[in-house]
Amino acid sequence: MYEGGGALGDVLEAARERAFVGRVGELALFRSALAGDPGSCPVHYLHGPGGIGKSTLLRRFAREARRAGRAVEVDGRTVVPTPQGFARAVGEAVGEPGLVLIVDTFEHCQGLESWLYEQFLLGLPAGSVVVIAGRRAPDVRWTSDAGWADLLRVTALRNLPPEDAARLLHARGLGTGAHQALLSFTGGNPLALTLAAAVAAREEAAREQAVREEGVTSGWKPSRDVIATLLSQLLGDIPSVAHRRALEICAHTYVTSETLLRALMGEEAPELFAWLRQQPYIEPTDAGLVPHDVVREALEADLRWRDPEGFADMHRTVHQYVLDRLRAAPEEKMLPATSSLLYLYRREASANFRKWREGGLVEDGFYEEADRGRVLELAEIAEGAESAAICRFWLDRQPEGFRVYRSTHTGEIVAFFAWLRLREPSDPGIDPVVEAAWAHARSTAPLRPGEHMSMSVSAAHFPDRFLAQKRSPRSGW
């Protein structure tokens, strides 16, 4: 509650100051430009999807610039999108030495970009600093211009890293008990964190009461209001039902290619894929398109609630496509191909392994004989000597079915995974889980000549199976 004297605006600024977290690198670059340090760039272009924190960061920039009496702020939403309209918004300050021009929501006047870098910026006095922020990346003609190489700094804003996201939640008054659930849902997106924290903080007391009185232990889940607000802020206008469908498919699948869209949506696929590719919340990868985590989670949660039958139908269709691709995959691509199928069941499987890999914490590679000792060590850490003995049995017989996962920071093997190809039962008493799988297969669908049974020895099929972390052991064999 606000109490005491002073201007309300000052109180608001102080509250924003306390709530601001992270963006250390971006702040350092701006302060260097503001100070006129040698080698600093006078023009900074920030881009990223809605909710990533562009406006919050620009407010921080403006606050620091105002202390030096140099800030001019322009909001692209209120600018008449013509050269004359933009010039009027900047005003007479355009000719003042040491100008700091801060332009937010530039996507609303993106058509001025060529004029901006070919004419307007060139007329600013030496010593000026310009910061432009919008959802779209700058035009390649600008970034590839050799003349601008030492003058322009382009920054793609990303989600907050876990430590900064936790600090934001703490600043919002949220206890640590709810942090993991919120971080998992939001992926570190600042807007999602803020909205979810506001709801979770109100619910925290009631949830703690339920835990004490009824033993309820379910964690935080996003409310309908949170999801609806996120979608409207993150996605903006969606042109058609088909575009919405393409987004939902993209959210549900591990990675989306034009081939996948064509199989599911027919001849509209090229147009829809091109549209997806242009969206600021979609990242292109070597294999196809991947949405930002918070967009993926919000779309999935909204469709599950809004149209459960439609969600189930889409899931069945995607599942069949992915399964057909998996069956057709050559031997050397079998393990990577399983990722797309396992991803469809990511909520039923242990989440830690996938988060490690997708978060860039580990990189996978083929098992080599030199890795044997570490793999056996991990199996024993997880569940003891008996599990290590089972692991040794399969390493001796199917070493080609193993993959190891190394920490990207230390290079140490922190996890392993196996895809066993079973053509006949192993000796009794060796692996009780494999024996149970054979018993189930014989009673339900016995193998026909030429067929084999594949078994993923991982969290995907047997919770926490075959996965260990030295600092926090998980169950293994």
Sine and cosine of phi, psi and omega as CSV:
sin_phi,cos_phi,sin_psi,cos_psi,sin_omega,cos_omega
0.00,0.00,0.66,-0.75,-0.01,-1.00
-0.98,0.19,0.81,-0.59,0.05,-1.00
-0.67,-0.74,0.41,-0.91,0.10,-0.99
1.00,-0.08,-0.03,-1.00,-0.06,-1.00
-1.00,0.01,-0.24,-0.97,-0.03,-1.00
1.00,-0.03,0.38,-0.93,-0.02,-1.00
-0.94,0.33,0.60,-0.80,0.00,-1.00
-0.88,0.48,-0.58,0.82,0.03,-1.00
-0.88,0.48,-0.59,0.80,0.03,-1.00
-0.92,0.39,-0.62,0.78,0.03,-1.00
-0.90,0.43,-0.66,0.75,0.03,-1.00
-0.88,0.48,-0.71,0.71,0.00,-1.00
-0.89,0.46,-0.64,0.77,0.01,-1.00
-0.91,0.42,-0.64,0.77,0.03,-1.00
-0.90,0.43,-0.66,0.75,0.04,-1.00
-0.90,0.44,-0.60,0.80,0.02,-1.00
-0.89,0.46,-0.68,0.73,-0.02,-1.00
-0.93,0.38,-0.55,0.83,-0.07,-1.00
-0.99,0.11,-0.22,0.97,-0.05,-1.00
-0.96,0.28,0.75,-0.66,0.03,-1.00
-0.70,-0.71,0.43,-0.90,0.14,-0.99
0.95,0.32,-0.37,-0.93,0.00,-1.00
0.85,0.53,0.59,0.81,-0.05,-1.00
-0.89,0.46,-0.68,0.73,-0.02,-1.00
-0.91,0.42,-0.68,0.73,0.01,-1.00
-0.91,0.42,-0.65,0.76,0.04,-1.00
-0.90,0.45,-0.64,0.77,-0.01,-1.00
-0.89,0.45,-0.66,0.75,0.01,-1.00
-0.91,0.42,-0.66,0.75,-0.01,-1.00
-0.92,0.40,-0.69,0.72,0.00,-1.00
-0.90,0.43,-0.58,0.81,0.05,-1.00
-0.90,0.44,-0.68,0.73,0.04,-1.00
-0.91,0.41,-0.65,0.76,-0.01,-1.00
-0.89,0.46,-0.59,0.80,0.01,-1.00
-0.99,0.15,-0.14,0.99,-0.03,-1.00
0.94,0.33,0.51,0.86,-0.01,-1.00
-0.89,0.46,0.59,-0.81,0.07,-1.00
-0.85,0.53,0.69,-0.72,0.01,-1.00
1.00,0.06,-0.15,0.99,0.02,-1.00
-0.97,0.23,0.45,-0.89,-0.01,-1.00
-1.00,-0.07,0.68,-0.73,0.00,-1.00
-0.99,0.14,-0.32,0.95,-0.03,-1.00
-0.86,-0.51,0.81,-0.59,0.00,-1.00
-0.85,-0.53,0.75,-0.66,0.01,-1.00
-0.86,-0.50,0.91,-0.42,0.03,-1.00
-0.96,-0.27,0.69,-0.72,0.05,-1.00
-0.62,-0.78,0.44,-0.90,0.00,-1.00
0.17,-0.99,0.22,-0.98,-0.05,-1.00
-0.93,0.36,0.20,-0.98,0.06,-1.00
-0.86,0.51,0.63,-0.77,0.04,-1.00
1.00,0.09,0.02,1.00,-0.07,-1.00
-0.99,0.15,-0.18,0.98,0.09,-1.00
0.96,-0.28,0.34,0.94,-0.01,-1.00
-0.90,0.45,-0.76,0.65,-0.04,-1.00
-0.91,0.42,-0.63,0.78,0.03,-1.00
-0.88,0.47,-0.69,0.73,0.01,-1.00
-0.92,0.39,-0.65,0.76,0.01,-1.00
-0.91,0.42,-0.57,0.82,0.07,-1.00
-0.89,0.46,-0.61,0.79,0.04,-1.00
-0.92,0.40,-0.68,0.74,0.08,-1.00
-0.85,0.53,-0.74,0.67,-0.05,-1.00
-0.88,0.47,-0.63,0.77,0.01,-1.00
-0.87,0.49,-0.70,0.72,0.00,-1.00
-0.93,0.36,-0.59,0.81,0.01,-1.00
-0.94,0.34,-0.58,0.81,-0.01,-1.00
-0.91,0.42,-0.51,0.86,0.04,-1.00
-0.87,0.49,-0.46,0.89,0.06,-1.00
-1.00,-0.09,0.08,1.00,0.02,-1.00
0.92,0.38,0.55,0.83,-0.18,-0.98
-0.81,-0.59,0.07,1.00,-0.17,-0.98
-1.00,-0.02,0.72,-0.69,0.20,-0.98
-0.81,-0.59,0.86,-0.50,-0.07,-1.00
-0.95,-0.31,0.71,-0.71,0.02,-1.00
-0.80,-0.61,0.76,-0.65,0.04,-1.00
-0.97,-0.26,0.89,-0.46,-0.05,-1.00
-0.86,0.51,-0.39,0.92,0.00,-1.00
-0.94,0.33,-0.38,0.93,-0.06,-1.00
-0.95,-0.32,0.02,1.00,-0.03,-1.00
-1.00,0.06,0.71,-0.70,0.21,-0.98
-0.93,0.37,0.88,-0.48,-0.18,-0.98
-0.97,0.24,0.86,0.51,0.11,-0.99
-0.73,-0.69,0.35,-0.94,0.06,-1.00
-0.82,0.57,-0.65,0.76,0.00,-1.00
-0.92,0.40,-0.66,0.75,0.01,-1.00
-0.91,0.42,-0.65,0.76,0.02,-1.00
-0.91,0.41,-0.69,0.73,0.00,-1.00
-0.88,0.47,-0.63,0.78,0.04,-1.00
-0.90,0.44,-0.62,0.79,-0.01,-1.00
-0.91,0.42,-0.57,0.82,0.03,-1.00
-0.96,0.27,-0.63,0.78,0.07,-1.00
0.98,0.19,-0.34,-0.94,-0.09,-1.00
-0.94,0.34,-0.27,0.96,-0.02,-1.00
-0.90,0.44,-0.23,0.97,-0.07,-1.00
-0.85,0.53,-0.43,0.90,-0.03,-1.00
-0.98,-0.19,0.04,1.00,-0.07,-1.00
-0.99,0.15,0.68,-0.74,0.05,-1.00
-0.89,0.45,0.57,-0.82,0.06,-1.00
0.96,0.29,0.34,0.94,0.01,-1.00
-0.85,0.52,0.67,-0.74,0.19,-0.98
-0.88,-0.47,0.96,-0.28,-0.05,-1.00
-0.98,-0.21,0.83,-0.56,-0.03,-1.00
-0.86,-0.50,0.89,-0.46,-0.08,-1.00
-0.91,-0.42,0.89,-0.45,0.01,-1.00
-0.97,-0.26,0.31,-0.95,0.00,-1.00
0.72,0.70,0.77,0.64,-0.07,-1.00
-0.91,0.41,-0.32,0.95,0.00,-1.00
-0.87,0.50,-0.35,0.94,0.00,-1.00
-0.98,0.21,-0.23,0.97,0.09,-1.00
-0.70,-0.71,0.62,0.78,-0.06,-1.00
-0.88,0.48,-0.44,0.90,0.01,-1.00
-0.89,0.45,-0.25,0.97,0.01,-1.00
-1.00,0.04,0.02,1.00,-0.16,-0.99
-0.86,0.51,-0.74,0.68,-0.01,-1.00
-0.88,0.48,-0.70,0.71,0.04,-1.00
-0.88,0.47,-0.60,0.80,-0.05,-1.00
-0.88,0.47,-0.78,0.63,-0.08,-1.00
-1.00,0.07,-0.30,0.96,0.02,-1.00
-1.00,0.00,-0.41,0.91,-0.07,-1.00
-0.76,-0.65,-0.88,0.48,-0.20,-0.98
-0.87,0.50,-0.80,0.60,-0.07,-1.00
-0.89,0.45,-0.51,0.86,-0.03,-1.00
-0.93,0.37,-0.34,0.94,0.00,-1.00
-1.00,-0.03,-0.03,1.00,-0.01,-1.00
-0.97,0.25,0.52,-0.85,0.00,-1.00
-0.90,0.44,0.46,-0.89,0.09,-1.00
-0.86,0.51,0.59,-0.81,-0.04,-1.00
1.00,-0.04,-0.07,1.00,0.05,-1.00
-0.96,0.29,0.48,-0.88,0.09,-1.00
-0.81,-0.58,0.75,-0.66,-0.03,-1.00
-0.81,-0.58,0.74,-0.67,0.09,-1.00
-0.82,-0.57,0.83,-0.55,0.00,-1.00
-0.87,-0.49,0.72,-0.69,0.00,-1.00
-0.73,-0.69,0.72,-0.69,0.03,-1.00
-0.34,-0.94,0.08,-1.00,-0.03,-1.00
-0.97,0.24,-0.50,0.87,-0.08,-1.00
-1.00,-0.09,0.52,-0.85,0.11,-0.99
-0.93,0.36,0.41,-0.91,0.00,-1.00
-0.92,0.40,0.38,-0.92,0.03,-1.00
-0.86,0.52,0.69,-0.73,-0.03,-1.00
-0.89,0.46,-0.43,0.90,0.04,-1.00
-0.91,0.41,-0.49,0.87,0.04,-1.00
-0.97,0.23,-0.78,0.63,-0.08,-1.00
-0.94,0.34,-0.39,0.92,0.00,-1.00
-1.00,-0.05,-0.05,1.00,0.01,-1.00
-0.96,0.28,0.89,-0.45,-0.06,-1.00
-0.85,0.52,-0.50,0.86,0.00,-1.00
-0.91,0.41,-0.44,0.90,-0.02,-1.00
-1.00,-0.04,-0.05,1.00,-0.14,-0.99
-0.83,0.56,-0.64,0.76,-0.03,-1.00
-0.99,-0.11,0.05,1.00,-0.06,-1.00
-0.93,-0.38,-0.36,0.93,-0.12,-0.99
-0.90,-0.44,0.77,-0.64,0.10,-0.99
-0.89,-0.45,0.87,-0.49,0.01,-1.00
-0.97,-0.26,0.77,-0.64,-0.02,-1.00
-0.78,-0.63,0.84,-0.54,0.13,-0.99
-1.00,0.00,0.94,-0.35,-0.01,-1.00
-0.94,0.34,0.69,-0.72,-0.02,-1.00
-0.90,-0.43,0.10,-0.99,0.10,-1.00
-0.88,0.47,0.40,-0.92,0.05,-1.00
-0.93,0.38,0.65,-0.76,0.10,-0.99
-0.92,0.40,0.31,-0.95,-0.12,-0.99
-0.80,0.60,-0.65,0.76,-0.06,-1.00
-0.93,0.38,-0.62,0.78,0.04,-1.00
-0.95,0.31,-0.61,0.79,0.05,-1.00
-0.88,0.47,-0.65,0.76,0.03,-1.00
-0.90,0.43,-0.61,0.79,0.04,-1.00
-0.91,0.42,-0.62,0.79,0.04,-1.00
-0.89,0.45,-0.70,0.72,0.01,-1.00
-0.90,0.44,-0.64,0.77,0.03,-1.00
-0.90,0.44,-0.66,0.75,0.02,-1.00
-0.90,0.44,-0.42,0.91,0.04,-1.00
-1.00,0.06,0.10,0.99,0.08,-1.00
0.99,0.15,0.36,0.93,-0.06,-1.00
-0.99,-0.15,0.75,-0.66,0.02,-1.00
-0.92,0.40,0.37,-0.93,-0.08,-1.00
-0.92,0.39,-0.34,0.94,-0.04,-1.00
-0.87,0.49,-0.49,0.87,-0.03,-1.00
-0.99,-0.12,-0.05,1.00,-0.12,-0.99
-0.86,0.51,-0.75,0.66,-0.13,-0.99
-0.88,0.47,-0.67,0.75,-0.01,-1.00
-0.90,0.44,-0.67,0.75,-0.01,-1.00
-0.94,0.35,-0.64,0.77,0.02,-1.00
-0.91,0.42,-0.61,0.79,0.02,-1.00
-0.90,0.43,-0.67,0.74,-0.02,-1.00
-0.95,0.31,-0.69,0.72,-0.16,-0.99
-1.00,0.04,-0.38,0.92,-0.07,-1.00
0.91,0.41,0.22,0.97,-0.01,-1.00
1.00,-0.02,0.15,0.99,0.06,-1.00
-0.93,0.36,0.84,-0.54,-0.11,-0.99
-0.87,0.50,-0.68,0.74,0.00,-1.00
-0.90,0.44,-0.71,0.70,0.01,-1.00
-0.88,0.48,-0.66,0.75,0.03,-1.00
-0.88,0.48,-0.70,0.71,-0.05,-1.00
-0.91,0.41,-0.72,0.69,0.00,-1.00
-0.90,0.43,-0.72,0.69,-0.03,-1.00
-0.91,0.41,-0.61,0.79,0.00,-1.00
-0.90,0.44,-0.62,0.78,0.00,-1.00
-0.88,0.48,-0.66,0.75,0.02,-1.00
-0.96,0.29,-0.71,0.70,-0.07,-1.00
-0.90,0.43,-0.59,0.81,0.01,-1.00
-0.89,0.45,-0.61,0.79,0.03,-1.00
-0.93,0.37,-0.53,0.84,-0.07,-1.00
-1.00,0.04,-0.26,0.97,-0.15,-0.99
-0.88,0.47,-0.70,0.71,-0.02,-1.00
-0.88,0.47,-0.69,0.73,0.01,-1.00
-0.90,0.43,-0.62,0.79,-0.01,-1.00
-0.93,0.38,-0.65,0.76,0.03,-1.00
-0.90,0.44,-0.61,0.80,0.06,-1.00
-0.89,0.45,-0.67,0.74,0.01,-1.00
-0.91,0.42,-0.59,0.81,0.04,-1.00
-0.90,0.44,-0.69,0.72,-0.03,-1.00
-0.92,0.39,-0.66,0.75,-0.14,-0.99
-1.00,-0.01,-0.55,0.84,-0.15,-0.99
-0.84,-0.54,-0.07,1.00,-0.02,-1.00
0.96,0.27,0.30,0.95,0.00,-1.00
-0.95,0.31,0.78,-0.63,-0.05,-1.00
-0.84,-0.55,0.13,0.99,-0.01,-1.00
-0.91,0.43,0.65,-0.76,-0.05,-1.00
-0.99,0.11,-0.11,-0.99,-0.03,-1.00
-0.94,0.35,0.61,-0.79,0.13,-0.99
-0.73,-0.68,0.55,-0.83,-0.04,-1.00
-0.92,0.40,0.69,-0.73,0.04,-1.00
-0.98,0.18,0.22,-0.97,0.04,-1.00
-0.87,0.50,-0.63,0.78,-0.02,-1.00
-0.90,0.43,-0.66,0.75,0.02,-1.00
-0.88,0.47,-0.73,0.68,-0.03,-1.00
-0.90,0.44,-0.71,0.71,0.00,-1.00
-0.88,0.48,-0.69,0.72,0.01,-1.00
-0.90,0.43,-0.68,0.73,0.01,-1.00
-0.87,0.49,-0.73,0.68,-0.04,-1.00
-0.88,0.47,-0.67,0.74,-0.01,-1.00
-0.92,0.40,-0.59,0.81,-0.02,-1.00
-0.98,0.20,-0.61,0.79,-0.11,-0.99
-0.99,0.12,-0.61,0.79,-0.15,-0.99
-1.00,-0.07,-0.52,0.85,-0.10,-1.00
0.93,0.36,-0.47,-0.89,-0.03,-1.00
-0.98,0.20,0.72,-0.69,0.07,-1.00
-0.95,-0.32,0.83,-0.56,-0.20,-0.98
-0.87,0.49,-0.58,0.82,-0.13,-0.99
-0.37,-0.93,0.13,-0.99,0.07,-1.00
-0.88,0.47,-0.62,0.79,0.00,-1.00
-0.90,0.43,-0.64,0.77,0.04,-1.00
-0.91,0.42,-0.63,0.78,0.04,-1.00
-0.90,0.44,-0.67,0.74,0.02,-1.00
-0.88,0.47,-0.68,0.73,0.03,-1.00
-0.88,0.48,-0.64,0.77,0.05,-1.00
-0.89,0.46,-0.68,0.73,-0.03,-1.00
-0.92,0.39,-0.61,0.79,0.08,-1.00
-0.90,0.44,-0.69,0.72,0.00,-1.00
-0.88,0.48,-0.61,0.80,0.01,-1.00
-0.94,0.34,-0.51,0.86,-0.11,-0.99
-1.00,0.08,-0.46,0.89,-0.10,-0.99
-1.00,-0.09,0.38,-0.92,0.00,-1.00
-0.88,0.47,-0.73,0.68,0.07,-1.00
-0.48,-0.88,0.59,-0.81,-0.10,-0.99
-0.92,-0.38,0.83,-0.56,0.08,-1.00
-0.94,-0.34,0.25,-0.97,0.08,-1.00
-0.91,0.42,-0.53,0.85,0.05,-1.00
-0.88,0.48,-0.70,0.71,0.03,-1.00
-0.88,0.47,-0.72,0.69,0.01,-1.00
-0.88,0.47,-0.61,0.79,0.00,-1.00
-0.91,0.42,-0.63,0.77,0.01,-1.00
-0.91,0.40,-0.51,0.86,-0.08,-1.00
-0.99,-0.16,-0.43,0.90,-0.13,-0.99
-0.79,-0.62,0.04,1.00,0.12,-0.99
0.97,0.25,-0.57,-0.82,-0.16,-0.99
-0.95,0.31,-0.20,0.98,0.06,-1.00
-0.97,0.25,-0.16,0.99,-0.15,-0.99
-0.81,0.59,-0.75,0.66,-0.04,-1.00
-0.85,0.52,-0.69,0.72,0.01,-1.00
-0.90,0.43,-0.68,0.73,-0.03,-1.00
-0.93,0.37,-0.64,0.77,0.02,-1.00
-0.90,0.43,-0.67,0.74,0.02,-1.00
-0.88,0.47,-0.64,0.77,0.02,-1.00
-0.92,0.40,-0.71,0.70,0.05,-1.00
-0.84,0.55,-0.68,0.74,-0.06,-1.00
-0.88,0.47,-0.45,0.89,-0.04,-1.00
-1.00,0.09,-0.20,0.98,-0.09,-1.00
-0.97,0.25,0.67,-0.74,-0.08,-1.00
-0.93,0.36,-0.27,0.96,0.00,-1.00
-0.99,-0.14,0.21,0.98,0.06,-1.00
-0.91,-0.42,0.76,-0.65,0.01,-1.00
-0.96,-0.27,0.79,-0.61,0.11,-0.99
-0.98,0.21,0.65,-0.76,0.08,-1.00
-0.78,-0.63,0.07,-1.00,0.02,-1.00
-0.88,0.48,-0.49,0.87,-0.06,-1.00
-1.00,-0.08,-0.25,0.97,-0.05,-1.00
0.49,-0.87,-0.49,-0.87,-0.11,-0.99
-0.97,-0.26,0.63,-0.78,0.00,-1.00
-0.72,-0.69,0.81,-0.58,0.03,-1.00
-0.98,0.20,0.41,-0.91,0.12,-0.99
-0.88,0.48,0.51,-0.86,-0.13,-0.99
-0.81,0.59,-0.71,0.70,-0.09,-1.00
-0.93,0.37,-0.55,0.83,0.07,-1.00
-0.92,0.39,-0.70,0.72,0.02,-1.00
-0.85,0.52,-0.76,0.65,-0.06,-1.00
-0.91,0.41,-0.65,0.76,-0.02,-1.00
-0.93,0.38,-0.67,0.74,0.03,-1.00
-0.89,0.45,-0.70,0.72,0.01,-1.00
-0.88,0.47,-0.74,0.67,-0.04,-1.00
-0.90,0.43,-0.63,0.78,-0.01,-1.00
-0.92,0.39,-0.70,0.71,-0.03,-1.00
-0.93,0.37,-0.63,0.77,0.04,-1.00
-0.85,0.53,-0.64,0.77,-0.03,-1.00
-0.98,0.18,-0.70,0.72,-0.13,-0.99
-0.97,0.26,-0.63,0.78,-0.09,-1.00
-0.58,-0.81,0.96,0.29,-0.06,-1.00
-0.86,0.51,-0.58,0.81,0.02,-1.00
-0.93,0.37,-0.65,0.76,0.05,-1.00
-0.90,0.44,-0.62,0.78,0.05,-1.00
-0.89,0.45,-0.71,0.70,-0.01,-1.00
-0.89,0.45,-0.64,0.77,0.02,-1.00
-0.90,0.43,-0.70,0.72,0.03,-1.00
-0.89,0.46,-0.67,0.74,0.00,-1.00
-0.87,0.49,-0.70,0.72,0.00,-1.00
-0.89,0.46,-0.67,0.75,-0.02,-1.00
-0.91,0.42,-0.73,0.68,0.01,-1.00
-0.90,0.43,-0.67,0.74,0.01,-1.00
-0.84,0.55,-0.72,0.69,-0.03,-1.00
-0.90,0.43,-0.66,0.75,0.03,-1.00
-0.88,0.47,-0.75,0.66,-0.04,-1.00
-0.91,0.42,-0.64,0.77,0.01,-1.00
-0.90,0.43,-0.66,0.75,0.04,-1.00
-0.88,0.47,-0.65,0.76,0.03,-1.00
-0.91,0.41,-0.61,0.79,0.01,-1.00
-0.90,0.43,-0.68,0.73,0.00,-1.00
-0.90,0.43,-0.49,0.87,-0.03,-1.00
-1.00,0.00,-0.09,1.00,-0.07,-1.00
-0.94,0.35,0.66,-0.75,0.08,-1.00
-0.93,0.37,0.28,-0.96,-0.10,-1.00
-0.80,0.60,-0.70,0.71,-0.09,-1.00
-0.94,0.34,-0.26,0.97,0.01,-1.00
-0.95,-0.32,0.18,0.98,-0.08,-1.00
-0.90,0.43,-0.74,0.67,-0.05,-1.00
-0.90,0.43,-0.75,0.66,0.05,-1.00
-0.87,0.49,-0.57,0.82,-0.04,-1.00
-0.92,0.39,-0.46,0.89,0.00,-1.00
-0.93,0.36,-0.37,0.93,-0.03,-1.00
-0.86,0.52,-0.65,0.76,-0.02,-1.00
-0.91,0.42,-0.60,0.80,0.02,-1.00
-0.96,0.28,-0.72,0.69,-0.01,-1.00
-0.89,0.46,-0.52,0.86,-0.03,-1.00
-0.89,0.45,-0.52,0.85,0.01,-1.00
-0.90,0.43,-0.32,0.95,-0.02,-1.00
-0.89,-0.45,0.50,0.87,-0.08,-1.00
-0.90,0.44,-0.42,0.91,-0.01,-1.00
-0.99,0.16,-0.35,0.94,0.03,-1.00
-1.00,0.03,-0.29,0.96,-0.07,-1.00
-0.97,-0.24,0.26,-0.97,0.07,-1.00
-0.87,0.49,0.72,-0.69,-0.16,-0.99
-1.00,0.02,-0.34,0.94,-0.17,-0.99
-0.87,0.49,-0.71,0.70,-0.06,-1.00
-0.86,0.51,-0.74,0.67,-0.04,-1.00
-0.91,0.42,-0.63,0.78,0.01,-1.00
-0.90,0.44,-0.63,0.78,0.04,-1.00
-0.85,0.52,-0.75,0.66,-0.09,-1.00
-0.94,0.34,-0.75,0.67,-0.07,-1.00
-0.95,0.31,-0.39,0.92,0.04,-1.00
-0.99,0.12,0.05,1.00,0.02,-1.00
0.98,0.21,0.25,0.97,-0.02,-1.00
-0.99,0.13,-0.42,0.91,0.00,-1.00
-0.70,-0.71,0.38,-0.93,0.15,-0.99
-0.79,-0.61,0.62,-0.79,-0.09,-1.00
-0.98,-0.18,0.41,-0.91,0.01,-1.00
-0.38,-0.93,0.18,-0.98,0.01,-1.00
-0.94,0.35,0.55,-0.83,0.09,-1.00
-0.94,0.33,0.66,-0.75,0.11,-0.99
-0.82,-0.58,0.37,-0.93,-0.07,-1.00
-0.84,0.54,-0.51,0.86,0.01,-1.00
-0.92,0.40,-0.28,0.96,-0.01,-1.00
-1.00,0.04,-0.10,0.99,-0.17,-0.99
-0.84,0.55,-0.75,0.67,-0.05,-1.00
-0.86,0.51,-0.67,0.75,-0.02,-1.00
-0.94,0.34,-0.62,0.79,0.02,-1.00
-0.90,0.44,-0.70,0.71,0.03,-1.00
-0.90,0.43,-0.58,0.81,0.04,-1.00
-0.89,0.46,-0.69,0.73,0.01,-1.00
-0.89,0.45,-0.65,0.76,0.02,-1.00
-0.89,0.46,-0.64,0.77,-0.01,-1.00
-0.95,0.31,-0.60,0.80,0.06,-1.00
-0.86,0.51,-0.62,0.78,-0.08,-1.00
-0.94,0.35,-0.76,0.65,-0.12,-0.99
-0.58,-0.82,0.19,0.98,0.12,-0.99
0.99,-0.17,-0.11,-0.99,-0.14,-0.99
-0.91,0.42,-0.57,0.82,-0.01,-1.00
-0.89,0.45,-0.68,0.73,0.04,-1.00
-0.90,0.43,-0.63,0.78,0.02,-1.00
-0.89,0.46,-0.59,0.81,0.02,-1.00
-0.91,0.41,-0.65,0.76,0.05,-1.00
-0.90,0.43,-0.68,0.74,0.03,-1.00
-0.87,0.50,-0.67,0.74,0.01,-1.00
-0.88,0.47,-0.61,0.79,0.02,-1.00
-0.85,0.52,-0.74,0.67,-0.04,-1.00
-0.97,0.24,-0.50,0.87,0.09,-1.00
-0.89,0.45,-0.60,0.80,0.01,-1.00
-0.93,0.36,-0.52,0.86,-0.13,-0.99
-0.98,-0.19,-0.55,0.84,-0.04,-1.00
-0.67,-0.75,0.86,0.51,-0.01,-1.00
-0.88,0.47,-0.46,0.89,-0.01,-1.00
-0.93,0.36,-0.27,0.96,0.00,-1.00
-1.00,0.06,-0.02,1.00,-0.06,-1.00
-0.99,-0.15,0.54,-0.84,0.18,-0.98
-0.76,-0.65,0.51,-0.86,0.03,-1.00
-0.89,-0.46,0.45,-0.89,-0.06,-1.00
-0.82,-0.58,0.90,-0.44,-0.08,-1.00
-0.98,-0.20,0.61,-0.79,0.10,-1.00
-0.89,0.46,0.75,-0.67,0.04,-1.00
-0.95,0.32,-0.22,0.97,0.00,-1.00
-1.00,-0.04,-0.66,0.75,-0.10,-0.99
-0.92,-0.38,-0.30,0.95,-0.08,-1.00
0.99,0.16,-0.05,1.00,-0.02,-1.00
-0.97,0.24,0.60,-0.80,0.09,-1.00
-0.95,0.32,0.85,-0.52,-0.04,-1.00
-0.91,-0.41,-0.19,0.98,0.00,-1.00
-0.33,-0.94,0.30,-0.95,0.11,-0.99
-0.54,-0.84,0.24,-0.97,-0.15,-0.99
-0.53,-0.85,0.57,-0.82,0.04,-1.00
-0.69,-0.72,0.58,-0.81,0.10,-1.00
-0.86,-0.50,0.99,-0.16,-0.10,-1.00
-1.00,0.06,0.68,-0.74,0.04,-1.00
-0.94,-0.33,0.95,-0.33,-0.15,-0.99
-0.95,-0.32,0.88,-0.48,0.02,-1.00
-0.96,-0.26,-0.38,0.93,0.04,-1.00
-0.43,-0.90,0.44,-0.90,-0.02,-1.00
-0.86,0.51,0.57,-0.82,0.08,-1.00
-0.99,0.14,0.07,-1.00,0.01,-1.00
-0.84,0.54,0.67,-0.74,0.00,-1.00
-0.88,0.47,0.57,-0.82,0.04,-1.00
1.00,0.07,-0.01,1.00,-0.02,-1.00
-0.99,0.12,-0.82,0.57,-0.07,-1.00
-0.71,-0.71,0.98,-0.21,-0.07,-1.00
-0.89,0.45,-0.50,0.87,0.00,-1.00
-0.95,0.32,-0.69,0.73,0.06,-1.00
-0.90,0.44,-0.64,0.77,0.06,-1.00
-0.87,0.49,-0.67,0.74,0.03,-1.00
-0.90,0.43,-0.60,0.80,0.03,-1.00
-0.91,0.42,-0.66,0.75,0.04,-1.00
-0.90,0.43,-0.66,0.75,0.02,-1.00
-0.88,0.48,-0.65,0.76,0.02,-1.00
-0.92,0.40,-0.68,0.73,-0.02,-1.00
-0.89,0.45,-0.67,0.74,-0.01,-1.00
-0.90,0.44,-0.58,0.81,-0.07,-1.00
-0.99,0.12,-0.32,0.95,-0.07,-1.00
-0.92,-0.40,-0.74,0.67,-0.04,-1.00
-0.48,-0.88,0.99,0.17,-0.02,-1.00
-0.84,0.55,0.57,-0.82,0.00,-1.00
-0.92,0.40,0.64,-0.77,0.09,-1.00
-1.00,-0.06,0.26,-0.97,0.00,-1.00
-0.80,0.60,0.73,-0.69,0.03,-1.00
1.00,0.03,-0.19,0.98,-0.01,-1.00
-1.00,-0.01,0.33,-0.95,0.10,-0.99
-0.62,-0.79,0.26,-0.97,0.05,-1.00
-0.95,-0.31,0.79,-0.62,0.07,-1.00
-0.98,-0.18,0.62,-0.79,-0.07,-1.00
-0.70,-0.71,0.88,-0.48,0.06,-1.00
-1.00,0.08,0.93,-0.36,0.00,-1.00
-1.00,-0.02,0.99,0.12,-0.10,-1.00
-0.30,-0.95,-0.03,-1.00,0.01,-1.00
-0.92,0.40,-0.24,0.97,-0.06,-1.00
-0.93,0.38,-0.57,0.82,-0.05,-1.00
-0.91,-0.41,-0.57,0.82,0.00,-1.00
-0.83,-0.56,0.94,-0.34,-0.15,-0.99
-0.74,0.68,0.82,-0.58,0.08,-1.00
0.90,0.44,0.24,0.97,-0.09,-1.00
-0.98,0.21,0.70,-0.72,0.13,-0.99
0.93,0.37,0.45,0.90,-0.06,-1.00
-0.69,-0.73,0.79,-0.61,-0.01,-1.00
-0.61,-0.79,0.51,-0.86,0.09,-1.00
-0.77,-0.64,0.75,-0.66,-0.16,-0.99
-0.88,0.48,-0.64,0.77,-0.07,-1.00
-0.97,0.26,-0.54,0.84,-0.03,-1.00
-0.66,-0.75,1.00,0.10,-0.13,-0.99
-0.85,0.52,0.60,-0.80,0.09,-1.00
-0.91,-0.42,0.28,-0.96,0.03,-1.00
-0.92,0.39,0.54,-0.84,-0.09,-1.00
-0.87,-0.50,-0.87,-0.49,-0.06,-1.00
-0.85,0.52,0.00,0.00,0.00,0.00
